[in-house]
Amino acid sequence: MKTSAIQQLRKQLAANQPTFGMWVTLEGASITEMAVALGLDWVVIDAEHGHLGWQEIVQHLRATVRSETVAL
């Protein structure tokens, strides 16, 4: 996830513009890769309600590293 992506998301939220994203609770990082490919603005990596361990969380974060999708 790039700093510019975070700044863009903040601008959209401040301007009350719609943003699009998804909640991720599954272990497979391919879900986050699909979100990035679709051009979603954000993904929430839910470690509380899903069955994600640290290794899976890191894989989800890596899927967003060079994208315009913000991982929350």
N, CA, C and O atoms as a Maestro MAE file, in Angstrom:
{
 s_m_m2io_version
 :::
 2.0.0
}

f_m_ct {
 s_m_title
 :::
 protein
 m_atom[288] {
  # First column is atom index #
  i_m_mmod_type
  r_m_x_coord
  r_m_y_coord
  r_m_z_coord
  i_m_residue_number
  s_m_chain_name
  s_m_pdb_residue_name
  s_m_pdb_atom_name
  i_m_atomic_number
  :::
  1 25 0.851 -1.163 0.000 1 A "MET " " N  " 7
  2 3 0.000 0.000 0.000 1 A "MET " " CA " 6
  3 2 0.900 1.230 0.000 1 A "MET " " C  " 6
  4 15 1.838 1.336 0.790 1 A "MET " " O  " 8
  5 25 0.604 2.123 -0.871 2 A "LYS " " N  " 7
  6 3 1.429 3.310 -1.031 2 A "LYS " " CA " 6
  7 2 0.921 4.453 -0.158 2 A "LYS " " C  " 6
  8 15 -0.266 4.524 0.163 2 A "LYS " " O  " 8
  9 25 1.826 5.336 0.218 3 A "THR " " N  " 7
  10 3 1.442 6.522 0.976 3 A "THR " " CA " 6
  11 2 0.435 7.357 0.191 3 A "THR " " C  " 6
  12 15 -0.497 7.921 0.765 3 A "THR " " O  " 8
  13 25 0.627 7.434 -1.120 4 A "SER " " N  " 7
  14 3 -0.303 8.197 -1.959 4 A "SER " " CA " 6
  15 2 -1.706 7.599 -1.909 4 A "SER " " C  " 6
  16 15 -2.691 8.332 -1.994 4 A "SER " " O  " 8
  17 25 -1.810 6.279 -1.772 5 A "ALA " " N  " 7
  18 3 -3.116 5.629 -1.671 5 A "ALA " " CA " 6
  19 2 -3.807 6.014 -0.369 5 A "ALA " " C  " 6
  20 15 -5.016 6.250 -0.349 5 A "ALA " " O  " 8
  21 25 -3.048 6.077 0.707 6 A "ILE " " N  " 7
  22 3 -3.614 6.481 2.004 6 A "ILE " " CA " 6
  23 2 -4.099 7.925 1.929 6 A "ILE " " C  " 6
  24 15 -5.191 8.245 2.399 6 A "ILE " " O  " 8
  25 25 -3.291 8.786 1.341 7 A "GLN " " N  " 7
  26 3 -3.670 10.188 1.211 7 A "GLN " " CA " 6
  27 2 -4.920 10.347 0.353 7 A "GLN " " C  " 6
  28 15 -5.797 11.150 0.671 7 A "GLN " " O  " 8
  29 25 -5.003 9.584 -0.733 8 A "GLN " " N  " 7
  30 3 -6.174 9.655 -1.607 8 A "GLN " " CA " 6
  31 2 -7.428 9.195 -0.869 8 A "GLN " " C  " 6
  32 15 -8.480 9.822 -0.989 8 A "GLN " " O  " 8
  33 25 -7.327 8.109 -0.107 9 A "LEU " " N  " 7
  34 3 -8.469 7.617 0.657 9 A "LEU " " CA " 6
  35 2 -8.913 8.659 1.676 9 A "LEU " " C  " 6
  36 15 -10.111 8.885 1.849 9 A "LEU " " O  " 8
  37 25 -7.973 9.285 2.341 10 A "ARG " " N  " 7
  38 3 -8.308 10.337 3.316 10 A "ARG " " CA " 6
  39 2 -9.031 11.495 2.639 10 A "ARG " " C  " 6
  40 15 -9.995 12.029 3.189 10 A "ARG " " O  " 8
  41 25 -8.574 11.889 1.447 11 A "LYS " " N  " 7
  42 3 -9.223 12.981 0.711 11 A "LYS " " CA " 6
  43 2 -10.655 12.616 0.333 11 A "LYS " " C  " 6
  44 15 -11.570 13.429 0.463 11 A "LYS " " O  " 8
  45 25 -10.835 11.388 -0.134 12 A "GLN " " N  " 7
  46 3 -12.176 10.942 -0.503 12 A "GLN " " CA " 6
  47 2 -13.109 10.950 0.705 12 A "GLN " " C  " 6
  48 15 -14.252 11.397 0.610 12 A "GLN " " O  " 8
  49 25 -12.626 10.462 1.822 13 A "LEU " " N  " 7
  50 3 -13.449 10.425 3.036 13 A "LEU " " CA " 6
  51 2 -13.758 11.835 3.528 13 A "LEU " " C  " 6
  52 15 -14.881 12.120 3.944 13 A "LEU " " O  " 8
  53 25 -12.760 12.717 3.481 14 A "ALA " " N  " 7
  54 3 -12.965 14.096 3.933 14 A "ALA " " CA " 6
  55 2 -13.960 14.833 3.041 14 A "ALA " " C  " 6
  56 15 -14.700 15.698 3.509 14 A "ALA " " O  " 8
  57 25 -13.973 14.486 1.751 15 A "ALA " " N  " 7
  58 3 -14.890 15.130 0.805 15 A "ALA " " CA " 6
  59 2 -16.245 14.423 0.767 15 A "ALA " " C  " 6
  60 15 -17.097 14.756 -0.056 15 A "ALA " " O  " 8
  61 25 -16.442 13.468 1.639 16 A "ASN " " N  " 7
  62 3 -17.691 12.709 1.723 16 A "ASN " " CA " 6
  63 2 -18.011 12.001 0.408 16 A "ASN " " C  " 6
  64 15 -19.177 11.857 0.041 16 A "ASN " " O  " 8
  65 25 -16.963 11.558 -0.299 17 A "GLN " " N  " 7
  66 3 -17.127 10.807 -1.535 17 A "GLN " " CA " 6
  67 2 -17.209 9.318 -1.211 17 A "GLN " " C  " 6
  68 15 -16.632 8.865 -0.223 17 A "GLN " " O  " 8
  69 25 -17.913 8.565 -2.030 18 A "PRO " " N  " 7
  70 3 -17.991 7.119 -1.761 18 A "PRO " " CA " 6
  71 2 -16.649 6.433 -1.990 18 A "PRO " " C  " 6
  72 15 -15.897 6.796 -2.894 18 A "PRO " " O  " 8
  73 25 -16.367 5.450 -1.168 19 A "THR " " N  " 7
  74 3 -15.195 4.591 -1.343 19 A "THR " " CA " 6
  75 2 -15.706 3.152 -1.371 19 A "THR " " C  " 6
  76 15 -16.779 2.845 -0.851 19 A "THR " " O  " 8
  77 25 -14.927 2.295 -1.979 20 A "PHE " " N  " 7
  78 3 -15.361 0.911 -2.130 20 A "PHE " " CA " 6
  79 2 -14.288 -0.020 -1.597 20 A "PHE " " C  " 6
  80 15 -13.099 0.156 -1.862 20 A "PHE " " O  " 8
  81 25 -14.731 -1.011 -0.842 21 A "GLY " " N  " 7
  82 3 -13.793 -1.948 -0.266 21 A "GLY " " CA " 6
  83 2 -14.485 -3.216 0.177 21 A "GLY " " C  " 6
  84 15 -15.650 -3.453 -0.143 21 A "GLY " " O  " 8
  85 25 -13.759 -4.021 0.911 22 A "MET " " N  " 7
  86 3 -14.324 -5.271 1.412 22 A "MET " " CA " 6
  87 2 -13.662 -5.682 2.725 22 A "MET " " C  " 6
  88 15 -12.553 -5.262 3.054 22 A "MET " " O  " 8
  89 25 -14.373 -6.500 3.442 23 A "TRP " " N  " 7
  90 3 -13.930 -7.036 4.723 23 A "TRP " " CA " 6
  91 2 -13.360 -8.421 4.467 23 A "TRP " " C  " 6
  92 15 -14.044 -9.258 3.878 23 A "TRP " " O  " 8
  93 25 -12.133 -8.690 4.888 24 A "VAL " " N  " 7
  94 3 -11.479 -9.970 4.641 24 A "VAL " " CA " 6
  95 2 -11.379 -10.750 5.947 24 A "VAL " " C  " 6
  96 15 -10.778 -10.286 6.917 24 A "VAL " " O  " 8
  97 25 -11.975 -11.942 5.959 25 A "THR " " N  " 7
  98 3 -11.876 -12.822 7.128 25 A "THR " " CA " 6
  99 2 -11.283 -14.178 6.756 25 A "THR " " C  " 6
  100 15 -11.010 -14.994 7.637 25 A "THR " " O  " 8
  101 25 -11.084 -14.425 5.472 26 A "LEU " " N  " 7
  102 3 -10.552 -15.710 5.017 26 A "LEU " " CA " 6
  103 2 -9.027 -15.700 5.020 26 A "LEU " " C  " 6
  104 15 -8.402 -14.649 4.879 26 A "LEU " " O  " 8
  105 25 -8.437 -16.880 5.183 27 A "GLU " " N  " 7
  106 3 -6.993 -16.986 5.301 27 A "GLU " " CA " 6
  107 2 -6.251 -16.678 4.008 27 A "GLU " " C  " 6
  108 15 -5.178 -16.075 4.044 27 A "GLU " " O  " 8
  109 25 -6.799 -17.077 2.877 28 A "GLY " " N  " 7
  110 3 -6.097 -16.966 1.601 28 A "GLY " " CA " 6
  111 2 -5.887 -15.530 1.147 28 A "GLY " " C  " 6
  112 15 -6.843 -14.765 1.017 28 A "GLY " " O  " 8
  113 25 -4.635 -15.169 0.907 29 A "ALA " " N  " 7
  114 3 -4.315 -13.810 0.451 29 A "ALA " " CA " 6
  115 2 -4.811 -13.558 -0.963 29 A "ALA " " C  " 6
  116 15 -4.816 -12.414 -1.418 29 A "ALA " " O  " 8
  117 25 -5.227 -14.600 -1.664 30 A "SER " " N  " 7
  118 3 -5.763 -14.419 -3.013 30 A "SER " " CA " 6
  119 2 -7.018 -13.545 -2.978 30 A "SER " " C  " 6
  120 15 -7.328 -12.880 -3.967 30 A "SER " " O  " 8
  121 25 -7.730 -13.537 -1.876 31 A "ILE " " N  " 7
  122 3 -8.900 -12.668 -1.727 31 A "ILE " " CA " 6
  123 2 -8.468 -11.204 -1.816 31 A "ILE " " C  " 6
  124 15 -9.088 -10.414 -2.527 31 A "ILE " " O  " 8
  125 25 -7.415 -10.848 -1.102 32 A "THR " " N  " 7
  126 3 -6.907 -9.475 -1.136 32 A "THR " " CA " 6
  127 2 -6.310 -9.170 -2.501 32 A "THR " " C  " 6
  128 15 -6.438 -8.049 -2.993 32 A "THR " " O  " 8
  129 25 -5.663 -10.146 -3.118 33 A "GLU " " N  " 7
  130 3 -5.135 -9.937 -4.471 33 A "GLU " " CA " 6
  131 2 -6.260 -9.608 -5.449 33 A "GLU " " C  " 6
  132 15 -6.083 -8.771 -6.334 33 A "GLU " " O  " 8
  133 25 -7.413 -10.255 -5.297 34 A "MET " " N  " 7
  134 3 -8.569 -9.961 -6.152 34 A "MET " " CA " 6
  135 2 -9.090 -8.549 -5.896 34 A "MET " " C  " 6
  136 15 -9.457 -7.838 -6.832 34 A "MET " " O  " 8
  137 25 -9.121 -8.148 -4.629 35 A "ALA " " N  " 7
  138 3 -9.569 -6.795 -4.289 35 A "ALA " " CA " 6
  139 2 -8.667 -5.751 -4.934 35 A "ALA " " C  " 6
  140 15 -9.146 -4.738 -5.443 35 A "ALA " " O  " 8
  141 25 -7.361 -6.001 -4.913 36 A "VAL " " N  " 7
  142 3 -6.394 -5.096 -5.541 36 A "VAL " " CA " 6
  143 2 -6.627 -5.062 -7.052 36 A "VAL " " C  " 6
  144 15 -6.636 -3.989 -7.657 36 A "VAL " " O  " 8
  145 25 -6.815 -6.230 -7.657 37 A "ALA " " N  " 7
  146 3 -7.030 -6.313 -9.108 37 A "ALA " " CA " 6
  147 2 -8.311 -5.595 -9.523 37 A "ALA " " C  " 6
  148 15 -8.386 -5.037 -10.618 37 A "ALA " " O  " 8
  149 25 -9.318 -5.607 -8.650 38 A "LEU " " N  " 7
  150 3 -10.573 -4.914 -8.938 38 A "LEU " " CA " 6
  151 2 -10.460 -3.406 -8.736 38 A "LEU " " C  " 6
  152 15 -11.343 -2.653 -9.147 38 A "LEU " " O  " 8
  153 25 -9.374 -2.970 -8.105 39 A "GLY " " N  " 7
  154 3 -9.176 -1.535 -7.873 39 A "GLY " " CA " 6
  155 2 -9.954 -0.991 -6.694 39 A "GLY " " C  " 6
  156 15 -10.294 0.192 -6.666 39 A "GLY " " O  " 8
  157 25 -10.241 -1.848 -5.714 40 A "LEU " " N  " 7
  158 3 -10.959 -1.369 -4.532 40 A "LEU " " CA " 6
  159 2 -10.106 -0.365 -3.770 40 A "LEU " " C  " 6
  160 15 -8.877 -0.430 -3.805 40 A "LEU " " O  " 8
  161 25 -10.764 0.565 -3.081 41 A "ASP " " N  " 7
  162 3 -10.058 1.608 -2.346 41 A "ASP " " CA " 6
  163 2 -9.421 1.078 -1.063 41 A "ASP " " C  " 6
  164 15 -8.359 1.549 -0.655 41 A "ASP " " O  " 8
  165 25 -10.066 0.098 -0.427 42 A "TRP " " N  " 7
  166 3 -9.589 -0.391 0.858 42 A "TRP " " CA " 6
  167 2 -10.006 -1.835 1.081 42 A "TRP " " C  " 6
  168 15 -10.954 -2.324 0.467 42 A "TRP " " O  " 8
  169 25 -9.287 -2.509 1.966 43 A "VAL " " N  " 7
  170 3 -9.676 -3.813 2.503 43 A "VAL " " CA " 6
  171 2 -9.430 -3.773 4.008 43 A "VAL " " C  " 6
  172 15 -8.422 -3.234 4.464 43 A "VAL " " O  " 8
  173 25 -10.340 -4.338 4.763 44 A "VAL " " N  " 7
  174 3 -10.149 -4.492 6.205 44 A "VAL " " CA " 6
  175 2 -9.746 -5.939 6.438 44 A "VAL " " C  " 6
  176 15 -10.478 -6.860 6.074 44 A "VAL " " O  " 8
  177 25 -8.597 -6.137 7.037 45 A "ILE " " N  " 7
  178 3 -8.118 -7.484 7.365 45 A "ILE " " CA " 6
  179 2 -8.572 -7.765 8.797 45 A "ILE " " C  " 6
  180 15 -7.987 -7.271 9.761 45 A "ILE " " O  " 8
  181 25 -9.619 -8.564 8.908 46 A "ASP " " N  " 7
  182 3 -10.300 -8.774 10.186 46 A "ASP " " CA " 6
  183 2 -9.708 -9.958 10.939 46 A "ASP " " C  " 6
  184 15 -10.046 -11.110 10.666 46 A "ASP " " O  " 8
  185 25 -8.835 -9.670 11.877 47 A "ALA " " N  " 7
  186 3 -8.208 -10.720 12.680 47 A "ALA " " CA " 6
  187 2 -9.031 -11.063 13.917 47 A "ALA " " C  " 6
  188 15 -8.717 -12.018 14.627 47 A "ALA " " O  " 8
  189 25 -10.079 -10.290 14.177 48 A "GLU " " N  " 7
  190 3 -10.893 -10.559 15.360 48 A "GLU " " CA " 6
  191 2 -11.987 -11.589 15.070 48 A "GLU " " C  " 6
  192 15 -12.200 -12.510 15.858 48 A "GLU " " O  " 8
  193 25 -12.671 -11.433 13.949 49 A "HIS " " N  " 7
  194 3 -13.803 -12.302 13.655 49 A "HIS " " CA " 6
  195 2 -13.441 -13.471 12.733 49 A "HIS " " C  " 6
  196 15 -14.185 -14.448 12.649 49 A "HIS " " O  " 8
  197 25 -12.326 -13.374 12.058 50 A "GLY " " N  " 7
  198 3 -11.871 -14.453 11.188 50 A "GLY " " CA " 6
  199 2 -10.907 -15.364 11.920 50 A "GLY " " C  " 6
  200 15 -10.696 -15.233 13.126 50 A "GLY " " O  " 8
  201 25 -10.332 -16.277 11.182 51 A "HIS " " N  " 7
  202 3 -9.371 -17.219 11.768 51 A "HIS " " CA " 6
  203 2 -7.982 -16.935 11.216 51 A "HIS " " C  " 6
  204 15 -7.275 -17.850 10.793 51 A "HIS " " O  " 8
  205 25 -7.597 -15.674 11.221 52 A "LEU " " N  " 7
  206 3 -6.324 -15.267 10.650 52 A "LEU " " CA " 6
  207 2 -5.229 -15.253 11.712 52 A "LEU " " C  " 6
  208 15 -5.397 -14.687 12.792 52 A "LEU " " O  " 8
  209 25 -4.114 -15.883 11.385 53 A "GLY " " N  " 7
  210 3 -2.929 -15.803 12.222 53 A "GLY " " CA " 6
  211 2 -2.022 -14.716 11.675 53 A "GLY " " C  " 6
  212 15 -2.317 -14.108 10.647 53 A "GLY " " O  " 8
  213 25 -0.923 -14.477 12.362 54 A "TRP " " N  " 7
  214 3 0.004 -13.429 11.931 54 A "TRP " " CA " 6
  215 2 0.550 -13.691 10.538 54 A "TRP " " C  " 6
  216 15 0.722 -12.759 9.753 54 A "TRP " " O  " 8
  217 25 0.821 -14.941 10.227 55 A "GLN " " N  " 7
  218 3 1.367 -15.274 8.916 55 A "GLN " " CA " 6
  219 2 0.381 -14.895 7.803 55 A "GLN " " C  " 6
  220 15 0.783 -14.330 6.786 55 A "GLN " " O  " 8
  221 25 -0.891 -15.201 7.990 56 A "GLU " " N  " 7
  222 3 -1.903 -14.848 6.991 56 A "GLU " " CA " 6
  223 2 -2.090 -13.337 6.884 56 A "GLU " " C  " 6
  224 15 -2.278 -12.807 5.789 56 A "GLU " " O  " 8
  225 25 -2.039 -12.657 8.007 57 A "ILE " " N  " 7
  226 3 -2.179 -11.194 7.995 57 A "ILE " " CA " 6
  227 2 -1.048 -10.572 7.178 57 A "ILE " " C  " 6
  228 15 -1.281 -9.674 6.369 57 A "ILE " " O  " 8
  229 25 0.166 -11.050 7.392 58 A "VAL " " N  " 7
  230 3 1.312 -10.535 6.639 58 A "VAL " " CA " 6
  231 2 1.130 -10.788 5.147 58 A "VAL " " C  " 6
  232 15 1.457 -9.924 4.334 58 A "VAL " " O  " 8
  233 25 0.619 -11.948 4.778 59 A "GLN " " N  " 7
  234 3 0.395 -12.259 3.364 59 A "GLN " " CA " 6
  235 2 -0.645 -11.316 2.749 59 A "GLN " " C  " 6
  236 15 -0.487 -10.878 1.610 59 A "GLN " " O  " 8
  237 25 -1.692 -11.008 3.490 60 A "HIS " " N  " 7
  238 3 -2.705 -10.063 3.011 60 A "HIS " " CA " 6
  239 2 -2.081 -8.673 2.831 60 A "HIS " " C  " 6
  240 15 -2.341 -7.995 1.838 60 A "HIS " " O  " 8
  241 25 -1.265 -8.260 3.789 61 A "LEU " " N  " 7
  242 3 -0.605 -6.952 3.676 61 A "LEU " " CA " 6
  243 2 0.329 -6.907 2.473 61 A "LEU " " C  " 6
  244 15 0.377 -5.908 1.754 61 A "LEU " " O  " 8
  245 25 1.060 -7.974 2.260 62 A "ARG " " N  " 7
  246 3 1.975 -8.038 1.106 62 A "ARG " " CA " 6
  247 2 1.224 -7.916 -0.216 62 A "ARG " " C  " 6
  248 15 1.759 -7.392 -1.193 62 A "ARG " " O  " 8
  249 25 -0.001 -8.394 -0.243 63 A "ALA " " N  " 7
  250 3 -0.803 -8.333 -1.471 63 A "ALA " " CA " 6
  251 2 -1.143 -6.878 -1.836 63 A "ALA " " C  " 6
  252 15 -1.466 -6.591 -2.988 63 A "ALA " " O  " 8
  253 25 -1.070 -5.965 -0.863 64 A "THR " " N  " 7
  254 3 -1.424 -4.566 -1.122 64 A "THR " " CA " 6
  255 2 -0.218 -3.649 -1.234 64 A "THR " " C  " 6
  256 15 -0.388 -2.457 -1.488 64 A "THR " " O  " 8
  257 25 0.982 -4.156 -1.055 65 A "VAL " " N  " 7
  258 3 2.180 -3.324 -0.932 65 A "VAL " " CA " 6
  259 2 2.365 -2.336 -2.078 65 A "VAL " " C  " 6
  260 15 2.621 -1.158 -1.827 65 A "VAL " " O  " 8
  261 25 2.247 -2.769 -3.298 66 A "ARG " " N  " 7
  262 3 2.515 -1.890 -4.450 66 A "ARG " " CA " 6
  263 2 1.232 -1.429 -5.133 66 A "ARG " " C  " 6
  264 15 1.246 -1.068 -6.309 66 A "ARG " " O  " 8
  265 25 0.146 -1.441 -4.409 67 A "SER " " N  " 7
  266 3 -1.140 -1.117 -5.026 67 A "SER " " CA " 6
  267 2 -1.695 0.196 -4.479 67 A "SER " " C  " 6
  268 15 -1.118 0.815 -3.586 67 A "SER " " O  " 8
  269 25 -2.812 0.592 -5.035 68 A "GLU " " N  " 7
  270 3 -3.536 1.779 -4.572 68 A "GLU " " CA " 6
  271 2 -4.634 1.383 -3.590 68 A "GLU " " C  " 6
  272 15 -5.460 2.217 -3.220 68 A "GLU " " O  " 8
  273 25 -4.653 0.128 -3.167 69 A "THR " " N  " 7
  274 3 -5.633 -0.356 -2.205 69 A "THR " " CA " 6
  275 2 -5.032 -0.243 -0.806 69 A "THR " " C  " 6
  276 15 -3.926 -0.720 -0.551 69 A "THR " " O  " 8
  277 25 -5.770 0.390 0.086 70 A "VAL " " N  " 7
  278 3 -5.305 0.593 1.462 70 A "VAL " " CA " 6
  279 2 -5.746 -0.577 2.326 70 A "VAL " " C  " 6
  280 15 -6.920 -0.949 2.318 70 A "VAL " " O  " 8
  281 25 -4.820 -1.156 3.066 71 A "ALA " " N  " 7
  282 3 -5.134 -2.235 3.999 71 A "ALA " " CA " 6
  283 2 -5.350 -1.626 5.376 71 A "ALA " " C  " 6
  284 15 -4.524 -0.863 5.877 71 A "ALA " " O  " 8
  285 25 -6.480 -1.983 5.973 72 A "LEU " " N  " 7
  286 3 -6.821 -1.492 7.311 72 A "LEU " " CA " 6
  287 2 -6.930 -2.672 8.255 72 A "LEU " " C  " 6
  288 15 -7.210 -2.490 9.440 72 A "LEU " " O  " 8
  :::
 }
 m_bond[287] {
  # First column is bond index #
  i_m_from
  i_m_to
  i_m_order
  :::
  1 1 2 1
  2 2 3 1
  3 3 4 2
  4 3 5 1
  5 5 6 1
  6 6 7 1
  7 7 8 2
  8 7 9 1
  9 9 10 1
  10 10 11 1
  11 11 12 2
  12 11 13 1
  13 13 14 1
  14 14 15 1
  15 15 16 2
  16 15 17 1
  17 17 18 1
  18 18 19 1
  19 19 20 2
  20 19 21 1
  21 21 22 1
  22 22 23 1
  23 23 24 2
  24 23 25 1
  25 25 26 1
  26 26 27 1
  27 27 28 2
  28 27 29 1
  29 29 30 1
  30 30 31 1
  31 31 32 2
  32 31 33 1
  33 33 34 1
  34 34 35 1
  35 35 36 2
  36 35 37 1
  37 37 38 1
  38 38 39 1
  39 39 40 2
  40 39 41 1
  41 41 42 1
  42 42 43 1
  43 43 44 2
  44 43 45 1
  45 45 46 1
  46 46 47 1
  47 47 48 2
  48 47 49 1
  49 49 50 1
  50 50 51 1
  51 51 52 2
  52 51 53 1
  53 53 54 1
  54 54 55 1
  55 55 56 2
  56 55 57 1
  57 57 58 1
  58 58 59 1
  59 59 60 2
  60 59 61 1
  61 61 62 1
  62 62 63 1
  63 63 64 2
  64 63 65 1
  65 65 66 1
  66 66 67 1
  67 67 68 2
  68 67 69 1
  69 69 70 1
  70 70 71 1
  71 71 72 2
  72 71 73 1
  73 73 74 1
  74 74 75 1
  75 75 76 2
  76 75 77 1
  77 77 78 1
  78 78 79 1
  79 79 80 2
  80 79 81 1
  81 81 82 1
  82 82 83 1
  83 83 84 2
  84 83 85 1
  85 85 86 1
  86 86 87 1
  87 87 88 2
  88 87 89 1
  89 89 90 1
  90 90 91 1
  91 91 92 2
  92 91 93 1
  93 93 94 1
  94 94 95 1
  95 95 96 2
  96 95 97 1
  97 97 98 1
  98 98 99 1
  99 99 100 2
  100 99 101 1
  101 101 102 1
  102 102 103 1
  103 103 104 2
  104 103 105 1
  105 105 106 1
  106 106 107 1
  107 107 108 2
  108 107 109 1
  109 109 110 1
  110 110 111 1
  111 111 112 2
  112 111 113 1
  113 113 114 1
  114 114 115 1
  115 115 116 2
  116 115 117 1
  117 117 118 1
  118 118 119 1
  119 119 120 2
  120 119 121 1
  121 121 122 1
  122 122 123 1
  123 123 124 2
  124 123 125 1
  125 125 126 1
  126 126 127 1
  127 127 128 2
  128 127 129 1
  129 129 130 1
  130 130 131 1
  131 131 132 2
  132 131 133 1
  133 133 134 1
  134 134 135 1
  135 135 136 2
  136 135 137 1
  137 137 138 1
  138 138 139 1
  139 139 140 2
  140 139 141 1
  141 141 142 1
  142 142 143 1
  143 143 144 2
  144 143 145 1
  145 145 146 1
  146 146 147 1
  147 147 148 2
  148 147 149 1
  149 149 150 1
  150 150 151 1
  151 151 152 2
  152 151 153 1
  153 153 154 1
  154 154 155 1
  155 155 156 2
  156 155 157 1
  157 157 158 1
  158 158 159 1
  159 159 160 2
  160 159 161 1
  161 161 162 1
  162 162 163 1
  163 163 164 2
  164 163 165 1
  165 165 166 1
  166 166 167 1
  167 167 168 2
  168 167 169 1
  169 169 170 1
  170 170 171 1
  171 171 172 2
  172 171 173 1
  173 173 174 1
  174 174 175 1
  175 175 176 2
  176 175 177 1
  177 177 178 1
  178 178 179 1
  179 179 180 2
  180 179 181 1
  181 181 182 1
  182 182 183 1
  183 183 184 2
  184 183 185 1
  185 185 186 1
  186 186 187 1
  187 187 188 2
  188 187 189 1
  189 189 190 1
  190 190 191 1
  191 191 192 2
  192 191 193 1
  193 193 194 1
  194 194 195 1
  195 195 196 2
  196 195 197 1
  197 197 198 1
  198 198 199 1
  199 199 200 2
  200 199 201 1
  201 201 202 1
  202 202 203 1
  203 203 204 2
  204 203 205 1
  205 205 206 1
  206 206 207 1
  207 207 208 2
  208 207 209 1
  209 209 210 1
  210 210 211 1
  211 211 212 2
  212 211 213 1
  213 213 214 1
  214 214 215 1
  215 215 216 2
  216 215 217 1
  217 217 218 1
  218 218 219 1
  219 219 220 2
  220 219 221 1
  221 221 222 1
  222 222 223 1
  223 223 224 2
  224 223 225 1
  225 225 226 1
  226 226 227 1
  227 227 228 2
  228 227 229 1
  229 229 230 1
  230 230 231 1
  231 231 232 2
  232 231 233 1
  233 233 234 1
  234 234 235 1
  235 235 236 2
  236 235 237 1
  237 237 238 1
  238 238 239 1
  239 239 240 2
  240 239 241 1
  241 241 242 1
  242 242 243 1
  243 243 244 2
  244 243 245 1
  245 245 246 1
  246 246 247 1
  247 247 248 2
  248 247 249 1
  249 249 250 1
  250 250 251 1
  251 251 252 2
  252 251 253 1
  253 253 254 1
  254 254 255 1
  255 255 256 2
  256 255 257 1
  257 257 258 1
  258 258 259 1
  259 259 260 2
  260 259 261 1
  261 261 262 1
  262 262 263 1
  263 263 264 2
  264 263 265 1
  265 265 266 1
  266 266 267 1
  267 267 268 2
  268 267 269 1
  269 269 270 1
  270 270 271 1
  271 271 272 2
  272 271 273 1
  273 273 274 1
  274 274 275 1
  275 275 276 2
  276 275 277 1
  277 277 278 1
  278 278 279 1
  279 279 280 2
  280 279 281 1
  281 281 282 1
  282 282 283 1
  283 283 284 2
  284 283 285 1
  285 285 286 1
  286 286 287 1
  287 287 288 2
  :::
 }
}
